[in-house]
Amino acid sequence: MPPSLPSRTEAGTLVAVTLAVVGAWRPWVRKIPVRTADGSLVSTSELVQGLRAGIHGLDMFVVFGALVAVLGTLIARRYDVSPAPFLVAASVLILWAASTMLAEYRSVERYEPELGVYLTLAGGLVLLVLGVARGVKVAVRRRRGERTGPAT
């Protein structure tokens, strides 16, 4: 039997995970140069998490959350269960990592958040919406006595 097409939840999960991982790869912050008394611009030398491109620091939580979402969706498809718990758990990890760093960046005037942290937040929010929507759909169908697997 040929494999079926991915559901909207599966396609949305792929989009969300792509947003989160691409966002984790990109820089999350940049330093704003400080003007000295003589008028020249100087950048501070401290190392800030998220300043460089690549996976390091809290990005590991984003990658782990993305893996939870993908593996949970595959498990849900294979065993005909809802992927909602996996998607919500993944979104919590991703949103925690990105929002923690965004709050830290906004608390210091010398830092400006970059596109990466916003892409990661968007991916986490999409996963959260998908997970909650799927959970509500399953709950409504169970209440009506209908089939609740992901194929529906």
BADRENMAR-847992 format. One record per residue: residue number from 1; residue in three letters; y negated, x, z of N, C-alpha, C in turn. Coordinates in Angstrom, 2 decimals, decimal comma. Layout:
N
+-----+-----+---------+---------+---------+---------+---------+---------+---------+---------+---------+
:   i :  aa :    n.yy :    n.xx :    n.zz :   ca.yy :   ca.xx :   ca.zz :    c.yy :    c.xx :    c.zz :
+-----+-----+---------+---------+---------+---------+---------+---------+---------+---------+---------+
: NUM : ALA :       Y :       X :       Z :       Y :       X :       Z :       Y :       X :       Z :
...
+-----+-----+---------+---------+---------+---------+---------+---------+---------+---------+---------+
//
This chain:
152
+-----+-----+---------+---------+---------+---------+---------+---------+---------+---------+---------+
:   i :  aa :    n.yy :    n.xx :    n.zz :   ca.yy :   ca.xx :   ca.zz :    c.yy :    c.xx :    c.zz :
+-----+-----+---------+---------+---------+---------+---------+---------+---------+---------+---------+
:   1 : MET :    1,17 :    0,85 :    0,00 :    0,00 :    0,00 :    0,00 :   -1,24 :    0,89 :    0,00 :
:   2 : PRO :   -2,21 :    0,67 :   -0,89 :   -3,41 :    1,53 :   -0,94 :   -4,27 :    1,32 :    0,30 :
:   3 : PRO :   -4,96 :    2,36 :    0,73 :   -5,82 :    2,22 :    1,91 :   -6,97 :    1,24 :    1,63 :
:   4 : SER :   -7,34 :    0,51 :    2,67 :   -8,44 :   -0,45 :    2,51 :   -9,78 :    0,27 :    2,58 :
:   5 : LEU :  -10,79 :   -0,40 :    2,08 :  -12,14 :    0,15 :    2,14 :  -12,62 :    0,19 :    3,59 :
:   6 : PRO :  -13,52 :    1,11 :    3,90 :  -14,03 :    1,16 :    5,28 :  -14,85 :   -0,09 :    5,61 :
:   7 : SER :  -14,76 :   -0,50 :    6,86 :  -15,55 :   -1,65 :    7,32 :  -17,01 :   -1,23 :    7,48 :
:   8 : ARG :  -17,86 :   -2,20 :    7,73 :  -19,28 :   -1,89 :    7,96 :  -19,43 :   -1,01 :    9,20 :
:   9 : THR :  -18,61 :   -1,26 :   10,21 :  -18,67 :   -0,44 :   11,43 :  -18,29 :    1,00 :   11,11 :
:  10 : GLU :  -17,24 :    1,18 :   10,32 :  -16,82 :    2,54 :    9,96 :  -17,86 :    3,25 :    9,12 :
:  11 : ALA :  -18,44 :    2,54 :    8,16 :  -19,48 :    3,14 :    7,33 :  -20,72 :    3,46 :    8,17 :
:  12 : GLY :  -21,08 :    2,55 :    9,06 :  -22,22 :    2,79 :    9,95 :  -21,98 :    3,97 :   10,88 :
:  13 : THR :  -20,74 :    4,10 :   11,34 :  -20,38 :    5,23 :   12,20 :  -20,55 :    6,54 :   11,45 :
:  14 : LEU :  -20,12 :    6,56 :   10,20 :  -20,27 :    7,77 :    9,39 :  -21,75 :    8,13 :    9,22 :
:  15 : VAL :  -22,58 :    7,14 :    8,95 :  -24,03 :    7,39 :    8,81 :  -24,61 :    7,90 :   10,13 :
:  16 : ALA :  -24,26 :    7,25 :   11,23 :  -24,81 :    7,63 :   12,54 :  -24,38 :    9,05 :   12,94 :
:  17 : VAL :  -23,11 :    9,36 :   12,73 :  -22,61 :   10,69 :   13,08 :  -23,28 :   11,75 :   12,21 :
:  18 : THR :  -23,48 :   11,44 :   10,94 :  -24,17 :   12,38 :   10,05 :  -25,60 :   12,62 :   10,53 :
:  19 : LEU :  -26,31 :   11,55 :   10,87 :  -27,67 :   11,71 :   11,41 :  -27,67 :   12,58 :   12,66 :
:  20 : ALA :  -26,76 :   12,30 :   13,58 :  -26,73 :   13,03 :   14,85 :  -26,41 :   14,51 :   14,65 :
:  21 : VAL :  -25,42 :   14,81 :   13,82 :  -25,01 :   16,21 :   13,64 :  -26,06 :   16,98 :   12,84 :
:  22 : VAL :  -26,61 :   16,37 :   11,80 :  -27,69 :   17,04 :   11,05 :  -28,88 :   17,28 :   11,97 :
:  23 : GLY :  -29,20 :   16,28 :   12,80 :  -30,30 :   16,44 :   13,76 :  -30,02 :   17,55 :   14,76 :
:  24 : ALA :  -28,76 :   17,65 :   15,21 :  -28,40 :   18,71 :   16,16 :  -28,51 :   20,08 :   15,51 :
:  25 : TRP :  -28,23 :   20,16 :   14,23 :  -28,30 :   21,45 :   13,53 :  -29,74 :   21,91 :   13,34 :
:  26 : ARG :  -30,62 :   20,97 :   13,05 :  -32,02 :   21,33 :   12,80 :  -32,73 :   21,69 :   14,11 :
:  27 : PRO :  -33,84 :   22,42 :   14,03 :  -34,61 :   22,71 :   15,24 :  -35,12 :   21,42 :   15,89 :
:  28 : TRP :  -35,15 :   21,41 :   17,22 :  -35,61 :   20,23 :   17,97 :  -37,06 :   20,37 :   18,42 :
:  29 : VAL :  -37,58 :   21,57 :   18,42 :  -38,92 :   21,79 :   18,96 :  -39,56 :   22,98 :   18,27 :
:  30 : ARG :  -40,90 :   23,01 :   18,29 :  -41,62 :   24,21 :   17,86 :  -42,73 :   24,45 :   18,86 :
:  31 : LYS :  -43,10 :   25,71 :   18,96 :  -44,17 :   26,09 :   19,87 :  -45,51 :   25,93 :   19,18 :
:  32 : ILE :  -46,46 :   25,43 :   19,90 :  -47,83 :   25,33 :   19,40 :  -48,57 :   26,56 :   19,88 :
:  33 : PRO :  -49,17 :   27,34 :   18,99 :  -49,89 :   28,54 :   19,42 :  -51,04 :   28,19 :   20,36 :
:  34 : VAL :  -51,29 :   29,08 :   21,29 :  -52,35 :   28,89 :   22,28 :  -53,56 :   29,73 :   21,85 :
:  35 : ARG :  -54,75 :   29,15 :   21,93 :  -55,97 :   29,88 :   21,58 :  -56,43 :   30,66 :   22,83 :
:  36 : THR :  -56,64 :   31,94 :   22,65 :  -57,09 :   32,78 :   23,76 :  -58,61 :   32,73 :   23,87 :
:  37 : ALA :  -59,15 :   33,42 :   24,87 :  -60,59 :   33,41 :   25,11 :  -61,38 :   34,00 :   23,93 :
:  38 : ASP :  -60,79 :   34,97 :   23,23 :  -61,51 :   35,56 :   22,10 :  -61,30 :   34,78 :   20,80 :
:  39 : GLY :  -60,58 :   33,66 :   20,85 :  -60,42 :   32,80 :   19,69 :  -59,17 :   33,04 :   18,86 :
:  40 : SER :  -58,39 :   34,06 :   19,20 :  -57,18 :   34,31 :   18,42 :  -56,03 :   33,40 :   18,91 :
:  41 : LEU :  -55,09 :   33,14 :   18,01 :  -53,94 :   32,31 :   18,35 :  -52,78 :   33,19 :   18,77 :
:  42 : VAL :  -52,16 :   32,84 :   19,89 :  -51,03 :   33,60 :   20,41 :  -49,91 :   32,62 :   20,73 :
:  43 : SER :  -48,69 :   32,98 :   20,35 :  -47,53 :   32,17 :   20,68 :  -46,83 :   32,81 :   21,87 :
:  44 : THR :  -46,39 :   31,97 :   22,80 :  -45,71 :   32,51 :   23,98 :  -44,34 :   33,04 :   23,59 :
:  45 : SER :  -43,78 :   33,89 :   24,43 :  -42,53 :   34,55 :   24,06 :  -41,29 :   33,96 :   24,74 :
:  46 : GLU :  -41,43 :   32,90 :   25,54 :  -40,24 :   32,36 :   26,22 :  -39,31 :   31,69 :   25,21 :
:  47 : LEU :  -38,02 :   31,73 :   25,50 :  -37,03 :   31,10 :   24,64 :  -36,86 :   29,65 :   25,08 :
:  48 : VAL :  -36,99 :   28,74 :   24,15 :  -36,89 :   27,31 :   24,42 :  -35,64 :   26,79 :   23,74 :
:  49 : GLN :  -34,86 :   26,01 :   24,48 :  -33,67 :   25,42 :   23,89 :  -34,07 :   24,47 :   22,77 :
:  50 : GLY :  -33,44 :   24,61 :   21,62 :  -33,74 :   23,76 :   20,48 :  -34,76 :   24,36 :   19,52 :
:  51 : LEU :  -35,20 :   25,58 :   19,81 :  -36,21 :   26,22 :   18,97 :  -35,63 :   26,71 :   17,64 :
:  52 : ARG :  -34,38 :   27,11 :   17,67 :  -33,75 :   27,64 :   16,47 :  -32,80 :   26,61 :   15,85 :
:  53 : ALA :  -32,56 :   26,75 :   14,56 :  -31,56 :   25,91 :   13,90 :  -30,17 :   26,36 :   14,31 :
:  54 : GLY :  -29,23 :   25,47 :   14,30 :  -27,86 :   25,80 :   14,64 :  -27,39 :   25,01 :   15,84 :
:  55 : ILE :  -26,13 :   25,14 :   16,13 :  -25,51 :   24,40 :   17,25 :  -25,45 :   25,33 :   18,46 :
:  56 : HIS :  -26,17 :   24,97 :   19,50 :  -26,17 :   25,73 :   20,75 :  -26,74 :   24,85 :   21,87 :
:  57 : GLY :  -26,46 :   25,19 :   23,10 :  -27,00 :   24,44 :   24,24 :  -26,49 :   23,01 :   24,29 :
:  58 : LEU :  -27,40 :   22,06 :   24,46 :  -27,02 :   20,64 :   24,56 :  -26,52 :   20,06 :   23,25 :
:  59 : ASP :  -26,65 :   20,81 :   22,16 :  -26,12 :   20,34 :   20,88 :  -24,61 :   20,13 :   20,95 :
:  60 : MET :  -23,95 :   20,85 :   21,84 :  -22,49 :   20,68 :   22,00 :  -22,15 :   19,26 :   22,45 :
:  61 : PHE :  -23,00 :   18,66 :   23,27 :  -22,77 :   17,28 :   23,68 :  -22,91 :   16,33 :   22,49 :
:  62 : VAL :  -23,82 :   16,64 :   21,60 :  -24,00 :   15,83 :   20,39 :  -22,76 :   15,95 :   19,51 :
:  63 : VAL :  -22,27 :   17,14 :   19,31 :  -21,08 :   17,36 :   18,48 :  -19,87 :   16,68 :   19,12 :
:  64 : PHE :  -19,73 :   16,81 :   20,43 :  -18,61 :   16,17 :   21,13 :  -18,72 :   14,64 :   21,01 :
:  65 : GLY :  -19,93 :   14,10 :   21,15 :  -20,13 :   12,66 :   20,98 :  -19,77 :   12,21 :   19,57 :
:  66 : ALA :  -20,14 :   13,00 :   18,58 :  -19,81 :   12,68 :   17,19 :  -18,29 :   12,68 :   17,00 :
:  67 : LEU :  -17,61 :   13,64 :   17,61 :  -16,15 :   13,68 :   17,51 :  -15,51 :   12,46 :   18,18 :
:  68 : VAL :  -16,05 :   12,06 :   19,34 :  -15,55 :   10,87 :   20,03 :  -15,70 :    9,65 :   19,13 :
:  69 : ALA :  -16,85 :    9,51 :   18,48 :  -17,09 :    8,36 :   17,61 :  -16,13 :    8,35 :   16,42 :
:  70 : VAL :  -15,97 :    9,49 :   15,77 :  -15,10 :    9,56 :   14,59 :  -13,64 :    9,35 :   14,98 :
:  71 : LEU :  -13,18 :   10,07 :   15,99 :  -11,78 :    9,92 :   16,40 :  -11,52 :    8,52 :   16,95 :
:  72 : GLY :  -12,46 :    7,97 :   17,69 :  -12,30 :    6,61 :   18,21 :  -12,23 :    5,59 :   17,09 :
:  73 : THR :  -13,02 :    5,77 :   16,06 :  -12,98 :    4,86 :   14,92 :  -11,65 :    4,98 :   14,18 :
:  74 : LEU :  -11,15 :    6,20 :   14,03 :   -9,84 :    6,39 :   13,38 :   -8,71 :    5,79 :   14,22 :
:  75 : ILE :   -8,77 :    5,99 :   15,52 :   -7,76 :    5,41 :   16,41 :   -7,83 :    3,88 :   16,36 :
:  76 : ALA :   -9,03 :    3,33 :   16,38 :   -9,20 :    1,89 :   16,32 :   -8,63 :    1,32 :   15,02 :
:  77 : ARG :   -8,85 :    2,02 :   13,93 :   -8,32 :    1,56 :   12,63 :   -6,80 :    1,64 :   12,62 :
:  78 : ARG :   -6,26 :    2,72 :   13,14 :   -4,80 :    2,93 :   13,13 :   -4,08 :    1,93 :   14,01 :
:  79 : TYR :   -4,60 :    1,68 :   15,21 :   -3,90 :    0,83 :   16,18 :   -4,47 :   -0,58 :   16,26 :
:  80 : ASP :   -5,35 :   -0,93 :   15,35 :   -5,90 :   -2,28 :   15,25 :   -6,54 :   -2,74 :   16,57 :
:  81 : VAL :   -7,40 :   -1,88 :   17,11 :   -8,18 :   -2,20 :   18,32 :   -9,67 :   -2,04 :   17,99 :
:  82 : SER :  -10,50 :   -2,44 :   18,91 :  -11,94 :   -2,35 :   18,69 :  -12,44 :   -0,92 :   18,94 :
:  83 : PRO :  -13,32 :   -0,41 :   18,08 :  -13,90 :    0,91 :   18,31 :  -15,10 :    0,89 :   19,26 :
:  84 : ALA :  -15,47 :   -0,29 :   19,76 :  -16,69 :   -0,43 :   20,56 :  -16,78 :    0,54 :   21,75 :
:  85 : PRO :  -15,73 :    0,67 :   22,58 :  -15,85 :    1,60 :   23,72 :  -16,10 :    3,04 :   23,29 :
:  86 : PHE :  -15,46 :    3,45 :   22,20 :  -15,65 :    4,82 :   21,71 :  -17,08 :    5,02 :   21,21 :
:  87 : LEU :  -17,60 :    4,04 :   20,49 :  -18,94 :    4,16 :   19,93 :  -20,00 :    4,17 :   21,03 :
:  88 : VAL :  -19,83 :    3,33 :   22,03 :  -20,81 :    3,30 :   23,14 :  -20,74 :    4,61 :   23,94 :
:  89 : ALA :  -19,53 :    5,08 :   24,21 :  -19,38 :    6,35 :   24,95 :  -20,02 :    7,51 :   24,18 :
:  90 : ALA :  -19,78 :    7,55 :   22,87 :  -20,36 :    8,61 :   22,04 :  -21,88 :    8,51 :   22,05 :
:  91 : SER :  -22,40 :    7,30 :   21,95 :  -23,86 :    7,13 :   21,90 :  -24,50 :    7,56 :   23,21 :
:  92 : VAL :  -23,83 :    7,31 :   24,33 :  -24,38 :    7,72 :   25,63 :  -24,52 :    9,24 :   25,69 :
:  93 : LEU :  -23,49 :    9,95 :   25,25 :  -23,57 :   11,43 :   25,24 :  -24,71 :   11,92 :   24,35 :
:  94 : ILE :  -24,79 :   11,38 :   23,16 :  -25,79 :   11,84 :   22,19 :  -27,20 :   11,49 :   22,67 :
:  95 : LEU :  -27,38 :   10,26 :   23,12 :  -28,71 :    9,84 :   23,59 :  -29,14 :   10,60 :   24,83 :
:  96 : TRP :  -28,19 :   10,89 :   25,72 :  -28,53 :   11,65 :   26,93 :  -29,04 :   13,04 :   26,55 :
:  97 : ALA :  -28,30 :   13,73 :   25,67 :  -28,69 :   15,10 :   25,30 :  -30,06 :   15,11 :   24,62 :
:  98 : ALA :  -30,26 :   14,24 :   23,66 :  -31,51 :   14,25 :   22,90 :  -32,69 :   13,76 :   23,73 :
:  99 : SER :  -32,50 :   12,71 :   24,51 :  -33,63 :   12,18 :   25,30 :  -34,01 :   13,13 :   26,43 :
: 100 : THR :  -33,05 :   13,83 :   27,00 :  -33,36 :   14,82 :   28,04 :  -34,27 :   15,91 :   27,49 :
: 101 : MET :  -33,91 :   16,42 :   26,33 :  -34,71 :   17,49 :   25,75 :  -36,06 :   16,98 :   25,26 :
: 102 : LEU :  -36,09 :   15,78 :   24,69 :  -37,36 :   15,22 :   24,23 :  -38,33 :   15,05 :   25,40 :
: 103 : ALA :  -37,82 :   14,57 :   26,52 :  -38,68 :   14,41 :   27,71 :  -39,21 :   15,77 :   28,18 :
: 104 : GLU :  -38,35 :   16,78 :   28,12 :  -38,79 :   18,13 :   28,52 :  -39,86 :   18,66 :   27,56 :
: 105 : TYR :  -39,68 :   18,46 :   26,27 :  -40,66 :   18,93 :   25,30 :  -42,00 :   18,23 :   25,46 :
: 106 : ARG :  -41,97 :   16,95 :   25,71 :  -43,21 :   16,19 :   25,85 :  -43,95 :   16,49 :   27,15 :
: 107 : SER :  -43,26 :   17,08 :   28,12 :  -43,90 :   17,38 :   29,40 :  -44,72 :   18,67 :   29,35 :
: 108 : VAL :  -44,58 :   19,45 :   28,28 :  -45,30 :   20,71 :   28,14 :  -46,19 :   20,62 :   26,90 :
: 109 : GLU :  -47,46 :   20,90 :   27,06 :  -48,41 :   20,77 :   25,95 :  -48,17 :   21,78 :   24,83 :
: 110 : ARG :  -47,51 :   22,88 :   25,14 :  -47,32 :   23,93 :   24,12 :  -46,16 :   23,64 :   23,18 :
: 111 : TYR :  -45,38 :   22,60 :   23,42 :  -44,22 :   22,29 :   22,59 :  -44,46 :   21,01 :   21,81 :
: 112 : GLU :  -43,97 :   21,00 :   20,59 :  -44,04 :   19,80 :   19,77 :  -42,64 :   19,49 :   19,24 :
: 113 : PRO :  -42,14 :   18,28 :   19,53 :  -40,80 :   17,92 :   19,04 :  -40,74 :   17,96 :   17,51 :
: 114 : GLU :  -39,61 :   18,40 :   17,00 :  -39,39 :   18,49 :   15,56 :  -38,47 :   17,36 :   15,10 :
: 115 : LEU :  -38,22 :   17,30 :   13,81 :  -37,43 :   16,24 :   13,20 :  -36,00 :   16,17 :   13,75 :
: 116 : GLY :  -35,42 :   17,30 :   14,10 :  -34,03 :   17,33 :   14,56 :  -33,76 :   16,43 :   15,75 :
: 117 : VAL :  -34,64 :   16,46 :   16,74 :  -34,41 :   15,64 :   17,93 :  -34,53 :   14,16 :   17,60 :
: 118 : TYR :  -35,41 :   13,81 :   16,67 :  -35,56 :   12,41 :   16,29 :  -34,37 :   11,93 :   15,45 :
: 119 : LEU :  -33,84 :   12,77 :   14,59 :  -32,63 :   12,42 :   13,83 :  -31,45 :   12,19 :   14,78 :
: 120 : THR :  -31,33 :   13,06 :   15,78 :  -30,25 :   12,93 :   16,74 :  -30,40 :   11,64 :   17,54 :
: 121 : LEU :  -31,61 :   11,33 :   17,97 :  -31,84 :   10,06 :   18,68 :  -31,51 :    8,87 :   17,79 :
: 122 : ALA :  -31,89 :    8,93 :   16,53 :  -31,60 :    7,83 :   15,60 :  -30,09 :    7,65 :   15,44 :
: 123 : GLY :  -29,36 :    8,73 :   15,31 :  -27,91 :    8,65 :   15,21 :  -27,29 :    8,04 :   16,45 :
: 124 : GLY :  -27,77 :    8,45 :   17,63 :  -27,27 :    7,88 :   18,87 :  -27,59 :    6,40 :   19,00 :
: 125 : LEU :  -28,79 :    6,00 :   18,60 :  -29,15 :    4,59 :   18,66 :  -28,33 :    3,74 :   17,69 :
: 126 : VAL :  -28,06 :    4,26 :   16,50 :  -27,22 :    3,53 :   15,54 :  -25,81 :    3,35 :   16,12 :
: 127 : LEU :  -25,25 :    4,39 :   16,73 :  -23,94 :    4,26 :   17,35 :  -23,95 :    3,22 :   18,47 :
: 128 : LEU :  -25,01 :    3,22 :   19,27 :  -25,10 :    2,26 :   20,36 :  -25,16 :    0,83 :   19,82 :
: 129 : VAL :  -25,98 :    0,61 :   18,81 :  -26,08 :   -0,73 :   18,21 :  -24,75 :   -1,15 :   17,60 :
: 130 : LEU :  -24,08 :   -0,25 :   16,89 :  -22,78 :   -0,57 :   16,31 :  -21,76 :   -0,91 :   17,39 :
: 131 : GLY :  -21,73 :   -0,12 :   18,45 :  -20,77 :   -0,36 :   19,53 :  -21,01 :   -1,67 :   20,24 :
: 132 : VAL :  -22,26 :   -1,96 :   20,55 :  -22,59 :   -3,21 :   21,25 :  -22,32 :   -4,40 :   20,33 :
: 133 : ALA :  -22,71 :   -4,29 :   19,07 :  -22,49 :   -5,40 :   18,13 :  -21,00 :   -5,66 :   17,96 :
: 134 : ARG :  -20,21 :   -4,61 :   17,84 :  -18,76 :   -4,78 :   17,70 :  -18,16 :   -5,36 :   18,98 :
: 135 : GLY :  -18,64 :   -4,91 :   20,13 :  -18,15 :   -5,45 :   21,39 :  -18,46 :   -6,93 :   21,55 :
: 136 : VAL :  -19,66 :   -7,33 :   21,17 :  -20,05 :   -8,75 :   21,24 :  -19,20 :   -9,56 :   20,27 :
: 137 : LYS :  -18,98 :   -9,04 :   19,08 :  -18,18 :   -9,74 :   18,08 :  -16,75 :   -9,96 :   18,59 :
: 138 : VAL :  -16,17 :   -8,93 :   19,19 :  -14,82 :   -9,04 :   19,74 :  -14,79 :  -10,05 :   20,88 :
: 139 : ALA :  -15,78 :  -10,01 :   21,75 :  -15,81 :  -10,95 :   22,88 :  -15,91 :  -12,39 :   22,41 :
: 140 : VAL :  -16,74 :  -12,63 :   21,41 :  -16,89 :  -13,99 :   20,88 :  -15,58 :  -14,45 :   20,24 :
: 141 : ARG :  -14,94 :  -13,58 :   19,49 :  -13,68 :  -13,96 :   18,84 :  -12,58 :  -14,19 :   19,85 :
: 142 : ARG :  -12,53 :  -13,40 :   20,89 :  -11,53 :  -13,62 :   21,93 :  -11,75 :  -14,96 :   22,62 :
: 143 : ARG :  -12,98 :  -15,27 :   22,84 :  -13,31 :  -16,54 :   23,49 :  -12,88 :  -17,72 :   22,62 :
: 144 : ARG :  -12,98 :  -17,56 :   21,32 :  -12,56 :  -18,62 :   20,38 :  -11,07 :  -18,58 :   20,10 :
: 145 : GLY :  -10,39 :  -17,53 :   20,54 :   -8,96 :  -17,42 :   20,31 :   -8,60 :  -16,86 :   18,94 :
: 146 : GLU :   -9,56 :  -16,17 :   18,29 :   -9,31 :  -15,61 :   16,97 :   -8,78 :  -14,18 :   17,09 :
: 147 : ARG :   -8,32 :  -13,65 :   15,96 :   -7,86 :  -12,25 :   15,89 :   -9,06 :  -11,33 :   16,11 :
: 148 : THR :   -8,88 :  -10,22 :   16,86 :  -10,03 :   -9,39 :   17,23 :   -9,97 :   -7,97 :   16,70 :
: 149 : GLY :   -9,04 :   -7,63 :   15,85 :   -8,91 :   -6,25 :   15,36 :  -10,08 :   -5,85 :   14,49 :
: 150 : PRO :  -10,22 :   -4,55 :   14,20 :  -11,35 :   -4,05 :   13,41 :  -11,30 :   -4,48 :   11,96 :
: 151 : ALA :  -10,15 :   -4,95 :   11,48 :  -10,06 :   -5,35 :   10,08 :  -10,77 :   -6,66 :    9,81 :
: 152 : THR :  -11,14 :   -7,38 :   10,85 :  -11,81 :   -8,66 :   10,66 :  -13,29 :   -8,52 :   10,64 :
+-----+-----+---------+---------+---------+---------+---------+---------+---------+---------+---------+
//
